């Protein structure tokens, strides 16, 4: 599987690392983040994501807001 996040191609075996949950406690986003924040690969992320319809949008949001690194790289706005 591959996903493109603002020009960054992320593959199944790329290493994901999440910060501790920055979402507002009690929100739906906080619950979803709690479910997948331990994922270390893209495949694990999609397996752990509780609401598949939000999975790609959550991944993109987390990347663009610095909650996630891919292979140690942070999102850098162009």
C-alpha positions in Angstrom: 0.0 0.0 0.0 1.1 3.6 -0.7 -0.3 6.9 0.3 0.8 10.4 -0.8 0.9 13.0 1.9 1.5 16.5 0.5 4.1 15.2 -1.9 5.6 12.6 0.5 5.1 9.1 -0.7 4.6 6.7 2.2 4.9 3.0 1.7 3.8 0.0 3.8 7.3 -0.5 5.3 8.0 3.1 6.1 8.4 3.8 9.8 5.7 6.0 11.4 6.1 7.6 14.8 3.3 9.5 16.6 3.6 12.1 19.3 1.4 11.6 22.4 -2.2 12.3 21.8 -2.6 16.0 21.1 -6.4 15.9 20.4 -9.0 17.3 22.8 -9.8 14.7 25.4 -13.3 13.3 24.9 -13.5 14.2 21.2 -14.0 11.7 18.4 -10.6 12.6 17.0 -9.0 11.8 20.4 -10.5 8.4 20.4 -9.4 7.6 16.9 -5.9 8.9 17.6 -5.7 6.7 20.7 -6.6 3.7 18.6 -3.8 4.1 16.1 -1.0 6.2 17.8 1.0 3.0 18.5 1.2 2.0 14.8 4.7 1.8 13.5 4.0 1.2 9.8 1.4 2.3 7.3 -0.2 -1.2 7.3 -0.5 -1.2 11.1 -2.0 2.2 11.0 -4.8 1.1 8.6 -5.4 -2.1 10.6 -5.7 -0.1 13.9 -7.7 2.9 12.5 -11.2 2.4 14.1 -13.2 4.4 11.5 -11.9 3.6 8.1 -13.8 6.5 6.5 -11.6 8.9 8.4 -8.3 7.0 8.2 -6.7 8.8 5.2 -7.9 12.3 6.3 -6.6 11.7 9.9 -3.3 10.5 8.5 -3.0 13.6 6.3 -4.0 15.9 9.1 -1.6 14.4 11.6 1.3 14.7 9.1 0.5 18.3 8.2 0.2 19.3 11.8 3.4 17.7 13.0 1.8 14.9 15.1 3.5 12.3 12.9 6.9 11.6 11.5 7.7 9.2 8.6 11.2 7.6 8.7 12.1 10.4 11.1 11.1 13.2 8.8 8.6 15.9 9.7 6.3 17.7 7.3 7.9 20.8 5.9 5.5 23.3 4.3 6.7 24.4 0.9 
